[in-house]
Amino acid sequence: MTEFFDTPQGRRIAYHHSTGAEPGVVFLGGFKSDMQGTKAVHLEAWAKARGRAFLRFDYSGHGESSGAFSDGCIGDWAEDAMAAISGLTEGPQVLVGSSMGGWISCLVARAMPERVAGFVGIAAAPDFTEDSMWAGFDDGQKAALNEAGQVALPSDYGDPYIITRRLIEDGRNQLVLRDPLSISGPVRLLQGTADADVKLSVALRLLDHIRGGDVRLTLVKGADHRFSTPECLRLIEGAVEEVLAACQR
């Protein structure tokens, strides 16, 4: 059953939490996705079967949480994640970040490293508002963003994305690929070579920027951005198991 809690910023966040062994696993979803996605629900079942604590939640403006998606930005969603981890879990957690959730995970690791036991990135998309969206806008889109405050982008996943000036400007304050990023726990990055949304170069940049003693990138030939086939789900399970095993050595 969905439960709710209020963040220090006054946003009402929907979540599912199951108790179990620590360190727990926290799933951080992607841009305009929610906690009912295939990977989040699959990992919850996997964790429950093993008696492992697990948390999935909706950022504000996503799923069942309060607010409008178009009012949010990376900084808001990172605050939501930090509030959820601080208020709903105990001790260090293994963060599993999908797409934008990979960027949010990096921000959590930078802001509260003591609460991060390890990190699994699935098609992680750090800095995408700057390096993918803004860099890909033509002059007309940039003008519309500056003058009207928003621009609509087509999406393969449903309605067009409304991209706001606030999202772009805030994203510049949240970049993680401009400086080294320290993550002391084990890190496993998973990336499909057929991902049309996150280029392979992004995974390689993230691999290069993370400073840690146990950081690995796995490339999956032919896998797309959803990374949700049965084979990909098994790879995610294996990556989480590796990180948990390394945490407990």
PAPA-45515 format. One record per atom (N, C-alpha, C): residue number from 1; x, y, z; residue in three letters. Coordinates in steps of 0.02 Angstrom, whole numbers, plus 50000, padded with zeros to 5 digits. Example, Ala and Ser with C-alpha at 12.3 -4.5 7.8 and 13.67 -1.06 7.14 Angstrom:
2
nr_X_Y_Z_rest
1_50660_49716_50390_ala $
1_50615_49775_50390_ala $
1_50660_49835_50390_ala $
2_50642_49888_50354_ser $
2_50684_49947_50357_ser $
2_50645_50002_50394_ser $
END
This chain:
249
nr_X_Y_Z_rest
1_50042_49940_50000_met $
1_50000_50000_50000_met $
1_50044_50063_50000_met $
2_50024_50112_49961_thr $
2_50062_50174_49957_thr $
2_50056_50213_50022_thr $
3_50113_50237_50046_glu $
3_50113_50281_50104_glu $
3_50141_50349_50083_glu $
4_50134_50399_50127_phe $
4_50156_50467_50110_phe $
4_50194_50498_50168_phe $
5_50242_50540_50151_phe $
5_50274_50581_50202_phe $
5_50288_50650_50173_phe $
6_50295_50699_50218_asp $
6_50307_50768_50198_asp $
6_50381_50785_50206_asp $
7_50410_50814_50154_thr $
7_50480_50833_50156_thr $
7_50488_50899_50194_thr $
8_50549_50916_50215_pro $
8_50561_50981_50248_pro $
8_50540_51040_50204_pro $
9_50538_51029_50138_gln $
9_50519_51083_50092_gln $
9_50443_51087_50082_gln $
10_50406_51041_50115_gly $
10_50333_51043_50111_gly $
10_50303_51003_50054_gly $
11_50342_50961_50022_arg $
11_50316_50920_49968_arg $
11_50294_50851_49996_arg $
12_50239_50826_49971_arg $
12_50211_50763_49995_arg $
12_50233_50707_49948_arg $
13_50271_50660_49975_ile $
13_50304_50608_49935_ile $
13_50270_50541_49947_ile $
14_50252_50507_49893_ala $
14_50223_50440_49896_ala $
14_50280_50388_49895_ala $
15_50271_50335_49935_tyr $
15_50325_50284_49938_tyr $
15_50298_50216_49957_tyr $
16_50338_50165_49943_his $
16_50328_50097_49968_his $
16_50393_50078_50003_his $
17_50388_50054_50064_his $
17_50448_50034_50101_his $
17_50436_49966_50133_his $
18_50483_49921_50124_ser $
18_50479_49856_50156_ser $
18_50541_49847_50200_ser $
19_50530_49823_50261_thr $
19_50585_49814_50308_thr $
19_50624_49751_50292_thr $
20_50684_49747_50319_gly $
20_50726_49688_50309_gly $
20_50798_49702_50328_gly $
21_50842_49659_50303_ala $
21_50913_49665_50320_ala $
21_50942_49729_50291_ala $
22_50992_49755_50326_glu $
22_51028_49814_50303_glu $
22_51098_49792_50279_glu $
23_51131_49830_50234_pro $
23_51105_49892_50205_pro $
23_51045_49879_50159_pro $
24_50998_49925_50162_gly $
24_50940_49920_50119_gly $
24_50956_49945_50049_gly $
25_50907_49936_50004_val $
25_50913_49957_49935_val $
25_50861_50011_49922_val $
26_50882_50065_49890_val $
26_50837_50120_49872_val $
26_50837_50128_49797_val $
27_50777_50126_49767_phe $
27_50772_50135_49694_phe $
27_50754_50207_49679_phe $
28_50793_50238_49635_leu $
28_50781_50307_49613_leu $
28_50765_50307_49539_leu $
29_50704_50327_49522_gly $
29_50679_50322_49455_gly $
29_50702_50377_49409_gly $
30_50679_50373_49347_gly $
30_50700_50420_49295_gly $
30_50655_50479_49286_gly $
31_50672_50519_49237_phe $
31_50637_50581_49220_phe $
31_50566_50565_49198_phe $
32_50517_50591_49234_lys $
32_50445_50582_49219_lys $
32_50424_50509_49224_lys $
33_50463_50468_49260_ser $
33_50442_50399_49273_ser $
33_50416_50395_49344_ser $
34_50393_50337_49366_asp $
34_50367_50332_49435_asp $
34_50387_50266_49465_asp $
35_50367_50256_49528_met $
35_50389_50198_49565_met $
35_50352_50134_49546_met $
36_50305_50138_49498_gln $
36_50270_50079_49474_gln $
36_50304_50048_49413_gln $
37_50362_50075_49393_gly $
37_50397_50049_49335_gly $
37_50422_49978_49344_gly $
38_50437_49946_49288_thr $
38_50457_49875_49289_thr $
38_50517_49863_49334_thr $
39_50569_49904_49329_lys $
39_50631_49891_49367_lys $
39_50619_49900_49441_lys $
40_50581_49953_49460_ala $
40_50568_49966_49531_ala $
40_50529_49909_49563_ala $
41_50475_49888_49530_val $
41_50433_49836_49558_val $
41_50469_49768_49559_val $
42_50508_49755_49506_his $
42_50546_49692_49504_his $
42_50597_49689_49561_his $
43_50633_49744_49571_leu $
43_50683_49744_49624_leu $
43_50651_49739_49693_leu $
44_50593_49768_49702_glu $
44_50558_49762_49766_glu $
44_50543_49689_49781_glu $
45_50516_49653_49730_ala $
45_50501_49582_49739_ala $
45_50565_49542_49754_ala $
46_50618_49560_49718_trp $
46_50682_49527_49729_trp $
46_50706_49538_49801_trp $
47_50701_49600_49825_ala $
47_50724_49616_49893_ala $
47_50681_49580_49945_ala $
48_50616_49580_49936_lys $
48_50572_49547_49984_lys $
48_50586_49472_49989_lys $
49_50600_49442_49931_ala $
49_50615_49370_49930_ala $
49_50678_49353_49969_ala $
50_50722_49402_49976_arg $
50_50786_49392_50011_arg $
50_50787_49425_50080_arg $
51_50731_49452_50101_gly $
51_50728_49484_50167_gly $
51_50770_49547_50172_gly $
52_50776_49582_50116_arg $
52_50817_49643_50114_arg $
52_50773_49705_50116_arg $
53_50789_49753_50157_ala $
53_50751_49816_50159_ala $
53_50752_49850_50091_ala $
54_50696_49881_50073_phe $
54_50690_49911_50006_phe $
54_50643_49971_50009_phe $
55_50663_50023_49972_leu $
55_50622_50083_49966_leu $
55_50617_50104_49893_leu $
56_50556_50118_49871_arg $
56_50544_50152_49807_arg $
56_50497_50209_49820_arg $
57_50502_50263_49782_phe $
57_50462_50322_49796_phe $
57_50453_50363_49732_phe $
58_50407_50410_49734_asp $
58_50396_50456_49679_asp $
58_50423_50525_49697_asp $
59_50465_50553_49654_tyr $
59_50484_50623_49664_tyr $
59_50422_50667_49660_tyr $
60_50425_50727_49687_ser $
60_50370_50774_49679_ser $
60_50357_50786_49604_ser $
61_50293_50792_49588_gly $
61_50274_50801_49517_gly $
61_50276_50737_49477_gly $
62_50289_50681_49510_his $
62_50291_50615_49477_his $
62_50242_50569_49513_his $
63_50212_50523_49476_gly $
63_50170_50472_49506_gly $
63_50118_50499_49553_gly $
64_50118_50472_49614_glu $
64_50067_50490_49664_glu $
64_50088_50547_49711_glu $
65_50148_50573_49701_ser $
65_50171_50627_49745_ser $
65_50140_50694_49725_ser $
66_50145_50742_49770_ser $
66_50114_50807_49759_ser $
66_50152_50848_49707_ser $
67_50119_50899_49681_gly $
67_50151_50946_49636_gly $
67_50144_50929_49562_gly $
68_50158_50978_49521_ala $
68_50156_50969_49448_ala $
68_50226_50956_49422_ala $
69_50231_50909_49375_phe $
69_50297_50892_49348_phe $
69_50332_50954_49321_phe $
70_50296_50997_49286_ser $
70_50327_51055_49254_ser $
70_50353_51107_49303_ser $
71_50333_51101_49366_asp $
71_50358_51147_49418_asp $
71_50424_51125_49448_asp $
72_50444_51062_49435_gly $
72_50502_51034_49469_gly $
72_50567_51044_49432_gly $
73_50621_51025_49466_cys $
73_50688_51029_49436_cys $
73_50733_50978_49471_cys $
74_50794_50970_49446_ile $
74_50840_50920_49473_ile $
74_50852_50931_49547_ile $
75_50863_50994_49567_gly $
75_50876_51009_49637_gly $
75_50818_50989_49682_gly $
76_50756_51001_49660_asp $
76_50697_50981_49699_asp $
76_50696_50905_49707_asp $
77_50707_50870_49653_trp $
77_50702_50797_49655_trp $
77_50759_50766_49695_trp $
78_50817_50798_49694_ala $
78_50871_50775_49738_ala $
78_50853_50786_49811_ala $
79_50822_50843_49826_glu $
79_50799_50855_49895_glu $
79_50748_50802_49916_glu $
80_50703_50784_49871_asp $
80_50654_50732_49886_asp $
80_50689_50666_49903_asp $
81_50739_50648_49862_ala $
81_50775_50586_49873_ala $
81_50811_50587_49941_ala $
82_50844_50642_49956_met $
82_50880_50647_50019_met $
82_50833_50644_50078_met $
83_50775_50676_50072_ala $
83_50725_50674_50126_ala $
83_50699_50603_50135_ala $
84_50687_50568_50080_ala $
84_50662_50499_50085_ala $
84_50713_50453_50118_ala $
85_50775_50460_50096_ile $
85_50828_50417_50125_ile $
85_50839_50434_50199_ile $
86_50839_50498_50215_ser $
86_50850_50518_50285_ser $
86_50792_50498_50330_ser $
87_50731_50505_50305_gly $
87_50673_50495_50347_gly $
87_50645_50425_50348_gly $
88_50660_50385_50297_leu $
88_50627_50320_50290_leu $
88_50673_50261_50293_leu $
89_50739_50272_50295_thr $
89_50786_50216_50298_thr $
89_50834_50225_50357_thr $
90_50868_50171_50373_glu $
90_50916_50171_50429_glu $
90_50986_50156_50403_glu $
91_51033_50199_50417_gly $
91_51103_50186_50400_gly $
91_51117_50191_50326_gly $
92_51177_50169_50305_pro $
92_51197_50173_50234_pro $
92_51152_50128_50191_pro $
93_51138_50152_50130_gln $
93_51095_50116_50083_gln $
93_51131_50106_50017_gln $
94_51110_50055_49981_val $
94_51133_50045_49912_val $
94_51084_50081_49866_val $
95_51108_50130_49830_leu $
95_51065_50168_49785_leu $
95_51065_50136_49716_leu $
96_51006_50125_49689_val $
96_50998_50099_49621_val $
96_50964_50154_49581_val $
97_51003_50188_49538_gly $
97_50977_50246_49502_gly $
97_50969_50231_49428_gly $
98_50908_50239_49403_ser $
98_50893_50227_49332_ser $
98_50888_50294_49296_ser $
99_50927_50302_49242_ser $
99_50925_50362_49201_ser $
99_50936_50425_49243_ser $
100_50887_50470_49248_met $
100_50896_50529_49291_met $
100_50911_50508_49363_met $
101_50884_50451_49384_gly $
101_50897_50427_49452_gly $
101_50971_50415_49465_gly $
102_51009_50401_49410_gly $
102_51081_50396_49418_gly $
102_51113_50462_49436_gly $
103_51088_50516_49404_trp $
103_51112_50584_49421_trp $
103_51093_50601_49493_trp $
104_51030_50587_49511_ile $
104_51007_50601_49580_ile $
104_51050_50562_49630_ile $
105_51066_50500_49614_ser $
105_51107_50460_49659_ser $
105_51175_50491_49669_ser $
106_51204_50518_49616_cys $
106_51269_50552_49622_cys $
106_51264_50613_49667_cys $
107_51210_50650_49662_leu $
107_51200_50709_49704_leu $
107_51191_50689_49777_leu $
108_51155_50634_49789_val $
108_51148_50608_49857_val $
108_51216_50587_49884_val $
109_51255_50551_49844_ala $
109_51321_50528_49866_ala $
109_51367_50587_49882_ala $
110_51360_50641_49845_arg $
110_51402_50700_49858_arg $
110_51380_50737_49921_arg $
111_51314_50741_49932_ala $
111_51288_50780_49988_ala $
111_51288_50742_50054_ala $
112_51276_50677_50052_met $
112_51271_50638_50114_met $
112_51306_50570_50105_met $
113_51372_50571_50096_pro $
113_51409_50510_50081_pro $
113_51402_50457_50136_pro $
114_51390_50478_50197_glu $
114_51385_50430_50252_glu $
114_51323_50386_50246_glu $
115_51275_50405_50203_arg $
115_51214_50365_50195_arg $
115_51216_50322_50132_arg $
116_51272_50322_50097_val $
116_51277_50284_50034_val $
116_51328_50227_50043_val $
117_51302_50165_50043_ala $
117_51345_50106_50049_ala $
117_51374_50086_49982_ala $
118_51337_50100_49928_gly $
118_51358_50082_49861_gly $
118_51308_50109_49811_gly $
119_51324_50101_49747_phe $
119_51284_50131_49694_phe $
119_51282_50085_49633_phe $
120_51221_50073_49608_val $
120_51211_50039_49544_val $
120_51177_50088_49497_val $
121_51209_50105_49443_gly $
121_51181_50151_49393_gly $
121_51156_50112_49333_gly $
122_51093_50123_49313_ile $
122_51063_50090_49256_ile $
122_51051_50143_49202_ile $
123_51090_50143_49149_ala $
123_51084_50195_49097_ala $
123_51084_50264_49130_ala $
124_51130_50273_49176_ala $
124_51132_50335_49215_ala $
124_51141_50396_49169_ala $
125_51105_50450_49186_ala $
125_51103_50509_49142_ala $
125_51123_50572_49179_ala $
126_51183_50575_49207_pro $
126_51204_50636_49241_pro $
126_51210_50695_49193_pro $
127_51191_50754_49217_asp $
127_51201_50817_49180_asp $
127_51162_50821_49115_asp $
128_51109_50781_49108_phe $
128_51075_50778_49042_phe $
128_51040_50843_49024_phe $
129_51018_50883_49073_thr $
129_50984_50946_49055_thr $
129_51031_50993_49018_thr $
130_51095_50990_49034_glu $
130_51144_51033_49001_glu $
130_51174_51001_48939_glu $
131_51198_50939_48947_asp $
131_51238_50907_48894_asp $
131_51196_50875_48839_asp $
132_51133_50859_48854_ser $
132_51089_50829_48804_ser $
132_51035_50879_48782_ser $
133_50995_50904_48831_met $
133_50940_50949_48813_met $
133_50966_51016_48786_met $
134_50998_51055_48829_trp $
134_51019_51122_48808_trp $
134_51067_51119_48748_trp $
135_51114_51073_48749_ala $
135_51161_51067_48694_ala $
135_51127_51048_48629_ala $
136_51069_51014_48634_gly $
136_51034_50992_48574_gly $
136_50981_51040_48549_gly $
137_50966_51093_48587_phe $
137_50916_51141_48566_phe $
137_50941_51182_48507_phe $
138_50896_51197_48460_asp $
138_50914_51243_48406_asp $
138_50901_51315_48431_asp $
139_50916_51363_48389_asp $
139_50910_51433_48410_asp $
139_50837_51450_48427_asp $
140_50790_51422_48389_gly $
140_50720_51436_48402_gly $
140_50697_51409_48469_gly $
141_50720_51348_48487_gln $
141_50701_51319_48551_gln $
141_50733_51358_48609_gln $
142_50795_51378_48601_lys $
142_50828_51418_48653_lys $
142_50792_51485_48663_lys $
143_50771_51515_48607_ala $
143_50735_51579_48612_ala $
143_50668_51569_48647_ala $
144_50632_51515_48630_ala $
144_50568_51500_48661_ala $
144_50576_51489_48736_ala $
145_50630_51454_48754_leu $
145_50642_51440_48825_leu $
145_50655_51506_48862_leu $
146_50694_51550_48833_asn $
146_50710_51613_48866_asn $
146_50651_51661_48867_asn $
147_50610_51660_48814_glu $
147_50556_51709_48809_glu $
147_50491_51684_48841_glu $
148_50473_51622_48826_ala $
148_50410_51594_48852_ala $
148_50420_51555_48917_ala $
149_50483_51538_48932_gly $
149_50497_51501_48994_gly $
149_50491_51426_48988_gly $
150_50473_51402_48928_gln $
150_50468_51329_48919_gln $
150_50468_51312_48846_gln $
151_50482_51248_48832_val $
151_50480_51222_48764_val $
151_50457_51149_48769_val $
152_50419_51126_48719_ala $
152_50394_51057_48718_ala $
152_50440_51014_48676_ala $
153_50460_50956_48704_leu $
153_50501_50909_48667_leu $
153_50462_50844_48656_leu $
154_50465_50816_48596_pro $
154_50431_50752_48584_pro $
154_50461_50697_48627_pro $
155_50420_50649_48645_ser $
155_50442_50593_48687_ser $
155_50420_50527_48657_ser $
156_50463_50477_48662_asp $
156_50446_50410_48641_asp $
156_50404_50373_48692_asp $
157_50392_50405_48750_tyr $
157_50359_50372_48806_tyr $
157_50289_50401_48821_tyr $
158_50261_50443_48776_gly $
158_50195_50470_48788_gly $
158_50191_50543_48767_gly $
159_50158_50584_48808_asp $
159_50149_50655_48793_asp $
159_50217_50690_48788_asp $
160_50219_50746_48752_pro $
160_50282_50784_48747_pro $
160_50306_50805_48817_pro $
161_50372_50810_48824_tyr $
161_50400_50837_48885_tyr $
161_50398_50913_48882_tyr $
162_50372_50944_48935_ile $
162_50376_51017_48941_ile $
162_50439_51033_48980_ile $
163_50487_51063_48946_ile $
163_50552_51080_48976_ile $
163_50551_51154_48993_ile $
164_50563_51168_49056_thr $
164_50558_51237_49080_thr $
164_50627_51269_49086_thr $
165_50628_51334_49085_arg $
165_50690_51371_49096_arg $
165_50718_51356_49165_arg $
166_50674_51348_49214_arg $
166_50697_51331_49282_arg $
166_50733_51264_49283_arg $
167_50707_51215_49247_leu $
167_50740_51149_49244_leu $
167_50811_51156_49217_leu $
168_50818_51193_49163_ile $
168_50884_51201_49132_ile $
168_50931_51241_49177_ile $
169_50907_51296_49204_glu $
169_50950_51339_49245_glu $
169_50969_51304_49310_glu $
170_50922_51270_49342_asp $
170_50939_51233_49403_asp $
170_50987_51176_49388_asp $
171_50978_51143_49330_gly $
171_51023_51088_49313_gly $
171_51095_51109_49312_gly $
172_51108_51172_49293_arg $
172_51178_51197_49291_arg $
172_51208_51201_49361_arg $
173_51167_51204_49412_asn $
173_51191_51206_49480_asn $
173_51200_51136_49510_asn $
174_51181_51085_49472_gln $
174_51182_51016_49498_gln $
174_51230_50971_49459_gln $
175_51271_50998_49416_leu $
175_51314_50957_49373_leu $
175_51364_50916_49413_leu $
176_51375_50854_49393_val $
176_51421_50810_49429_val $
176_51479_50785_49386_val $
177_51479_50801_49321_leu $
177_51531_50776_49277_leu $
177_51586_50828_49263_leu $
178_51584_50884_49300_arg $
178_51635_50935_49290_arg $
178_51693_50928_49338_arg $
179_51683_50892_49391_asp $
179_51734_50881_49442_asp $
179_51733_50808_49464_asp $
180_51788_50783_49492_pro $
180_51788_50714_49516_pro $
180_51732_50703_49568_pro $
181_51703_50644_49567_leu $
181_51648_50626_49613_leu $
181_51671_50568_49656_leu $
182_51675_50578_49720_ser $
182_51699_50526_49765_ser $
182_51641_50482_49789_ser $
183_51645_50417_49777_ile $
183_51598_50368_49804_ile $
183_51641_50312_49833_ile $
184_51642_50307_49899_ser $
184_51689_50260_49930_ser $
184_51667_50188_49925_ser $
185_51601_50176_49920_gly $
185_51576_50108_49915_gly $
185_51581_50081_49844_gly $
186_51564_50017_49835_pro $
186_51567_49987_49769_pro $
186_51516_50018_49721_pro $
187_51536_50024_49658_val $
187_51494_50054_49606_val $
187_51490_50006_49546_val $
188_51429_49994_49522_arg $
188_51419_49955_49461_arg $
188_51376_49996_49413_arg $
189_51401_50009_49354_leu $
189_51365_50046_49303_leu $
189_51345_49999_49247_leu $
190_51282_50001_49227_leu $
190_51256_49959_49173_leu $
190_51232_50003_49116_leu $
191_51253_49988_49055_gln $
191_51236_50031_48998_gln $
191_51224_49989_48936_gln $
192_51168_50001_48902_gly $
192_51154_49967_48839_gly $
192_51184_50003_48781_gly $
193_51210_49966_48732_thr $
193_51241_49998_48674_thr $
193_51189_50025_48625_thr $
194_51126_50003_48630_ala $
194_51073_50028_48586_ala $
194_51029_50080_48621_ala $
195_51055_50110_48673_asp $
195_51019_50162_48710_asp $
195_51016_50226_48668_asp $
196_50955_50246_48647_ala $
196_50948_50305_48606_ala $
196_50943_50369_48646_ala $
197_50937_50364_48713_asp $
197_50929_50422_48756_asp $
197_50993_50442_48792_asp $
198_51032_50393_48811_val $
198_51096_50406_48846_val $
198_51152_50374_48805_val $
199_51196_50416_48780_lys $
199_51251_50391_48739_lys $
199_51302_50353_48780_lys $
200_51336_50307_48747_leu $
200_51389_50269_48780_leu $
200_51441_50315_48810_leu $
201_51454_50372_48778_ser $
201_51504_50419_48802_ser $
201_51487_50445_48872_ser $
202_51422_50449_48888_val $
202_51402_50472_48954_val $
202_51424_50422_49008_val $
203_51412_50358_48994_ala $
203_51433_50306_49041_ala $
203_51509_50307_49051_ala $
204_51545_50318_48997_leu $
204_51619_50320_49002_leu $
204_51642_50381_49042_leu $
205_51608_50438_49032_arg $
205_51625_50499_49070_arg $
205_51612_50488_49145_arg $
206_51555_50457_49160_leu $
206_51539_50444_49230_leu $
206_51590_50396_49261_leu $
207_51608_50344_49225_leu $
207_51659_50297_49248_leu $
207_51724_50334_49263_leu $
208_51742_50381_49220_asp $
208_51804_50418_49228_asp $
208_51802_50466_49287_asp $
209_51743_50495_49300_his $
209_51737_50546_49352_his $
209_51730_50518_49423_his $
210_51704_50456_49429_ile $
210_51695_50428_49495_ile $
210_51762_50407_49524_ile $
211_51776_50431_49583_arg $
211_51836_50413_49619_arg $
211_51818_50362_49673_arg $
212_51843_50301_49666_gly $
212_51828_50248_49713_gly $
212_51871_50188_49699_gly $
213_51873_50142_49746_gly $
213_51917_50084_49738_gly $
213_51885_50025_49702_gly $
214_51819_50028_49690_asp $
214_51785_49971_49660_asp $
214_51730_49997_49614_asp $
215_51749_50018_49554_val $
215_51702_50049_49507_val $
215_51707_50010_49441_val $
216_51650_49984_49417_arg $
216_51650_49944_49356_arg $
216_51592_49964_49311_arg $
217_51604_49961_49246_leu $
217_51553_49975_49196_leu $
217_51542_49912_49154_leu $
218_51479_49892_49147_thr $
218_51460_49835_49105_thr $
218_51420_49861_49046_thr $
219_51442_49845_48986_leu $
219_51407_49863_48925_leu $
219_51367_49803_48900_leu $
220_51305_49815_48881_val $
220_51261_49761_48857_val $
220_51243_49775_48785_val $
221_51270_49735_48739_lys $
221_51258_49746_48669_lys $
221_51184_49737_48652_lys $
222_51156_49788_48620_gly $
222_51087_49785_48597_gly $
222_51035_49807_48647_gly $
223_51054_49819_48710_ala $
223_51005_49840_48760_ala $
223_50988_49913_48750_ala $
224_50923_49930_48758_asp $
224_50901_49999_48749_asp $
224_50895_50035_48816_asp $
225_50867_50095_48815_his $
225_50865_50136_48875_his $
225_50821_50107_48930_his $
226_50769_50071_48910_arg $
226_50724_50044_48962_arg $
226_50760_49992_49005_arg $
227_50805_49954_48977_phe $
227_50846_49904_49013_phe $
227_50802_49860_49057_phe $
228_50746_49836_49027_ser $
228_50696_49801_49067_ser $
228_50679_49731_49041_ser $
229_50718_49705_48994_thr $
229_50706_49637_48971_thr $
229_50723_49589_49029_thr $
230_50699_49527_49026_pro $
230_50717_49479_49079_pro $
230_50793_49474_49089_pro $
231_50831_49475_49033_glu $
231_50904_49470_49039_glu $
231_50933_49531_49075_glu $
232_50907_49590_49057_cys $
232_50931_49652_49089_cys $
232_50912_49653_49163_cys $
233_50853_49630_49179_leu $
233_50832_49629_49250_leu $
233_50877_49582_49290_leu $
234_50897_49527_49260_arg $
234_50944_49481_49295_arg $
234_51012_49515_49304_arg $
235_51033_49554_49255_leu $
235_51097_49590_49263_leu $
235_51092_49641_49319_leu $
236_51035_49675_49325_ile $
236_51026_49723_49380_ile $
236_51029_49686_49447_ile $
237_50994_49631_49452_glu $
237_50996_49591_49514_glu $
237_51069_49573_49531_glu $
238_51105_49549_49481_gly $
238_51174_49529_49493_gly $
238_51218_49587_49516_gly $
239_51207_49646_49486_ala $
239_51246_49705_49506_ala $
239_51231_49725_49578_ala $
240_51167_49722_49597_val $
240_51149_49739_49666_val $
240_51178_49688_49714_val $
241_51175_49625_49695_glu $
241_51204_49572_49738_glu $
241_51279_49582_49747_glu $
242_51314_49600_49693_glu $
242_51386_49613_49697_glu $
242_51401_49670_49745_glu $
243_51363_49723_49739_val $
243_51375_49782_49782_val $
243_51361_49764_49854_val $
244_51306_49729_49867_leu $
244_51290_49710_49935_leu $
244_51344_49664_49965_leu $
245_51367_49616_49925_ala $
245_51419_49570_49948_ala $
245_51484_49608_49964_ala $
246_51501_49656_49922_ala $
246_51562_49695_49934_ala $
246_51555_49740_49995_ala $
247_51494_49765_50007_cys $
247_51482_49807_50066_cys $
247_51491_49768_50131_cys $
248_51477_49704_50129_gln $
248_51476_49664_50190_gln $
248_51540_49625_50202_gln $
249_51591_49637_50161_arg $
249_51655_49603_50171_arg $
249_51691_49633_50231_arg $
END
